[in-house]
Amino acid sequence: MGTTNDVIVVPASISNPNSFKKRNRKKRAAKATTPDRNMSEFIIDGYIEDFHNDHLKKNRFKQAINGIVVEIGRYSVTYDNFVNSFKAHGDVTCDTMSVYAQIYNDEASHDALSKPFLKKFTFAPAISEMLMKDPSEFDKKFVILEFNWIMNYLGFDLSSMDILHFPSVWSTNWVLIAVNPLYETINFFDATSLTSAEDQQILMNNLAINLNTFCKELKIFAKDIGSFKKPKSPSYTADTQLNDDGICIMLYAENWTGKFMKNFTKEIIPEYWKMKGYDMFYYIQNKVAVQHFKKRKKRKF
């Protein structure tokens, strides 16, 4: 195979589309090991600060219809859950994480168009939680319906993904399992470090077994996920205060390359959740009209 101006040239003798996908996947693997080990910088502009100061103070705003402030696809977030997720040291709720996952997947699919970006997909917590259950409690029918909806309705080719993210609440804190078909590994991330090594192994093993149960049936992955290695995850920024674990999970999903976690410091966490709250509220696919949240006039004394 030769290359000209970074365009893949496939010899005429190769007609198998899987060979073409494999070559592109190798290019993406090479991209993931480049020296760029720092998280991309971002700036919190004045309008994001204004949004945070205004919209996350419930008593200063009108409620939306039915209390919904964000509705994207089939997921929605109430005002209370939105505030709880993006206020200082708040608790990210499952519906907020579900909306985050949908936005993440939309943006990741656009990034992947500019090869050789890694192809990533993040699942909603309800699917992740089911996949982490003991195989005896696993509801295969539910997960197959969800996977078919993702592939057939949303149009995501899960079989081509390099990294699959599974965020879920374990006990009282958010955790993330990253399945990496690109390197055939499974990694566990826990910002609070509260999940024991034994429980980490159990959750990863459950997920691998349950994925195998129906992925072969749906012909999503030819590989045996149960045989993937489960190495100790490389060092990453932890939530030492035990109050930003949900936000950290979002950061992990965005910065995990399959080989290492891009560097970021805990000092950027408050800026990051301000940005994510703003991005979610004003996301182009949000069906809720922004005028429901006009600021009340200040009282005169």
C-alpha positions in Angstrom: 0.0 0.0 0.0 1.3 3.5 -0.8 0.2 6.9 0.3 0.0 10.2 -1.6 -0.8 13.4 0.3 -2.1 11.3 3.2 -4.7 9.7 1.0 -4.9 5.9 1.3 -4.2 4.1 -2.0 -5.6 0.6 -2.1 -4.2 -1.8 -4.6 -6.7 -3.1 -7.2 -6.2 -6.6 -6.0 -7.7 -5.8 -2.6 -11.4 -5.7 -2.7 -12.4 -6.7 0.8 -13.8 -3.6 2.6 -12.7 -5.0 5.9 -9.0 -4.6 4.8 -9.7 -1.0 4.0 -11.2 -0.5 7.5 -8.3 -2.3 9.1 -5.8 0.0 7.4 -7.7 3.1 8.5 -7.9 1.8 12.0 -4.1 1.3 12.1 -3.7 4.9 11.1 -6.0 6.0 13.9 -3.9 3.8 16.3 -0.8 5.6 15.2 -2.5 9.0 15.8 -3.4 7.9 19.4 0.3 7.5 20.3 1.5 10.9 19.1 3.4 13.1 21.5 0.3 15.3 22.1 -0.3 14.3 25.7 -2.0 17.4 27.0 -5.7 18.2 26.9 -6.7 20.9 24.4 -6.8 24.3 26.1 -10.1 26.1 26.3 -11.1 29.6 27.4 -14.2 30.5 29.5 -15.5 33.7 27.8 -17.6 36.3 29.6 -20.9 35.1 28.2 -20.3 31.6 29.7 -19.6 33.2 33.1 -22.8 35.2 32.7 -24.7 32.1 31.9 -23.4 30.3 34.9 -24.1 33.2 37.2 -27.6 33.7 35.9 -29.1 30.4 34.8 -27.8 28.3 37.7 -29.6 30.5 40.3 -33.1 28.9 40.2 -34.9 31.7 42.1 -34.1 34.3 39.4 -35.7 32.5 36.5 -39.0 31.2 35.3 -39.5 27.5 35.0 -39.8 25.9 31.6 -42.9 23.9 30.6 -43.0 20.7 32.7 -39.7 21.8 34.3 -37.6 20.6 31.3 -34.7 22.8 30.3 -32.8 20.5 27.9 -34.4 18.0 25.5 -32.1 16.4 22.9 -33.2 13.3 21.1 -35.1 11.1 23.5 -33.4 12.4 26.6 -34.3 15.4 28.7 -33.1 17.1 31.8 -35.2 19.0 34.4 -34.2 22.4 35.7 -33.4 20.9 39.2 -31.2 18.2 37.7 -29.5 20.6 35.4 -28.7 22.9 38.3 -27.6 20.0 40.5 -25.3 18.7 37.7 -23.5 22.0 36.8 -23.5 24.0 40.0 -20.3 24.1 42.1 -19.5 20.6 43.4 -22.9 19.3 42.2 -24.1 15.8 41.5 -24.3 14.9 37.8 -27.6 13.1 37.3 -28.2 10.1 35.0 -30.4 12.1 32.7 -27.7 14.8 32.4 -25.1 12.1 31.6 -27.4 10.6 29.0 -27.8 14.0 27.2 -24.0 14.5 27.5 -23.4 11.1 25.9 -25.7 12.1 22.9 -23.9 15.4 22.4 -20.5 13.6 22.8 -21.4 11.1 20.1 -22.6 13.7 17.7 -19.4 15.7 18.1 -17.1 12.6 18.0 -18.7 11.5 14.7 -17.9 14.8 13.2 -14.3 14.7 14.5 -13.9 11.2 13.0 -14.6 12.6 9.6 -11.2 14.3 9.8 -9.1 11.2 9.7 -7.2 9.9 11.6 -9.3 10.9 14.6 -10.1 8.0 16.9 -13.7 6.8 16.6 -15.4 6.9 20.0 -18.9 6.3 21.3 -20.3 6.8 24.8 -23.4 4.9 26.0 -26.2 6.2 28.2 -25.9 5.1 31.8 -29.0 2.9 31.6 -27.2 0.7 29.0 -23.9 0.7 30.9 -25.6 -0.2 34.2 -27.3 -3.2 32.6 -24.1 -4.4 30.9 -22.3 -4.3 34.3 -24.8 -6.5 36.0 -24.1 -10.1 36.9 -24.8 -12.2 33.7 -27.6 -14.0 35.6 -29.5 -10.6 35.9 -28.6 -9.4 32.4 -31.6 -8.3 30.2 -30.3 -9.1 26.7 -33.5 -8.1 25.1 -33.3 -4.6 26.5 -29.7 -4.0 25.4 -30.3 -5.5 21.9 -33.2 -3.0 21.4 -30.9 -0.2 22.6 -28.1 -1.2 20.3 -30.5 -1.6 17.3 -31.8 1.9 18.0 -28.3 3.3 18.1 -27.2 1.6 14.9 -30.4 1.7 12.8 -32.1 4.9 13.9 -29.1 7.1 14.9 -26.9 5.5 12.2 -23.8 4.8 14.3 -21.6 1.9 13.1 -20.6 0.5 16.4 -18.4 -2.2 14.8 -16.1 0.4 13.5 -15.5 2.2 16.9 -12.1 2.3 18.4 -13.2 3.1 22.0 -16.5 2.4 23.6 -17.2 4.3 26.9 -19.6 3.0 29.5 -20.4 5.5 32.3 -22.4 4.3 35.3 -23.0 5.0 39.0 -21.5 2.3 41.1 -22.4 2.5 44.8 -22.6 6.3 45.1 -20.0 7.5 42.6 -19.6 7.6 38.9 -17.2 5.2 37.2 -16.2 4.7 33.6 -15.3 1.5 31.7 -13.5 2.0 28.4 -13.6 -1.0 26.0 -10.9 -0.6 23.3 -11.3 -2.9 20.3 -8.4 -1.0 18.7 -5.9 -2.3 21.3 -8.1 -5.1 22.7 -8.0 -3.8 26.2 -10.6 -2.8 28.9 -9.8 0.0 31.3 -11.5 1.1 34.5 -11.6 4.7 35.7 -12.8 5.9 39.1 -12.2 9.5 40.0 -12.9 8.9 43.7 -10.7 5.7 44.0 -13.5 4.2 46.1 -14.1 1.1 44.0 -12.1 -1.8 45.2 -9.8 -3.7 42.8 -12.0 -6.7 43.2 -15.2 -4.8 42.3 -13.4 -3.3 39.3 -12.5 -6.7 38.0 -16.1 -8.0 38.6 -17.6 -5.0 36.7 -15.2 -5.4 33.8 -15.7 -9.1 33.6 -19.5 -8.7 33.7 -19.5 -6.2 31.0 -17.2 -8.3 28.8 -19.4 -11.4 29.2 -22.6 -9.5 28.6 -21.2 -7.7 25.5 -20.1 -11.0 24.0 -23.6 -12.5 24.7 -25.3 -10.4 22.1 -22.5 -8.7 20.0 -21.9 -12.0 18.2 -25.6 -12.4 17.7 -25.8 -8.9 16.1 -22.5 -9.4 14.4 -21.0 -6.2 15.8 -17.6 -7.4 16.8 -15.7 -10.4 15.5 -13.3 -10.3 18.4 -13.8 -12.1 21.7 -14.2 -9.2 24.1 -13.8 -11.6 27.0 -10.2 -12.1 26.0 -9.3 -8.4 26.1 -6.6 -7.6 28.6 -7.5 -5.5 31.6 -4.4 -3.6 32.5 -4.1 -1.1 35.3 -5.1 2.2 33.9 -2.3 4.8 33.5 -2.3 7.7 36.0 -5.0 10.2 35.6 -6.3 13.2 37.6 -8.5 12.2 40.6 -11.3 13.9 42.4 -9.7 14.1 45.8 -12.6 16.1 47.2 -15.1 13.4 46.2 -17.6 15.9 44.8 -16.8 16.2 41.1 -16.7 12.6 40.0 -19.4 13.0 37.3 -17.6 15.9 35.7 -14.3 13.9 35.9 -16.0 11.0 34.0 -16.8 13.4 31.1 -13.2 14.6 31.1 -11.9 11.0 31.1 -14.2 10.1 28.1 -12.9 13.0 26.1 -9.2 12.6 27.0 -8.6 8.8 27.0 -6.8 7.7 23.9 -6.7 4.0 24.6 -3.0 4.2 25.5 -2.9 7.2 28.0 -5.0 9.9 29.5 -4.3 13.3 28.2 -3.0 15.6 31.0 -5.3 18.0 32.7 -5.3 19.4 36.3 -8.0 19.4 38.8 -7.9 23.2 38.7 -9.7 23.2 35.3 -12.7 21.2 36.6 -14.7 24.2 37.7 -14.1 25.9 34.4 -15.0 22.7 32.5 -18.4 22.2 34.2 -19.3 25.9 33.4 -18.5 25.3 29.8 -20.4 22.0 29.6 -23.5 23.5 31.2 -23.5 26.3 28.7 -22.8 23.9 25.7 -25.6 21.6 26.7 -28.2 24.4 27.2 -27.4 26.1 23.9 -26.8 22.9 21.9 -28.3 23.3 18.5 -30.5 20.2 18.9 -32.0 21.4 22.2 -35.8 21.4 21.6 -36.5 23.7 24.6 -37.0 27.3 23.7 -34.5 29.6 25.5 -37.1 32.3 26.1 -38.5 30.2 28.9 -35.5 31.4 30.9 -35.6 35.1 30.6 -34.2 36.8 33.6 -36.7 38.3 36.0 -36.5 42.0 36.4 -34.7 43.2 39.5 -36.9 44.4 42.3 -36.7 48.1 43.1 -36.3 49.2 46.7 
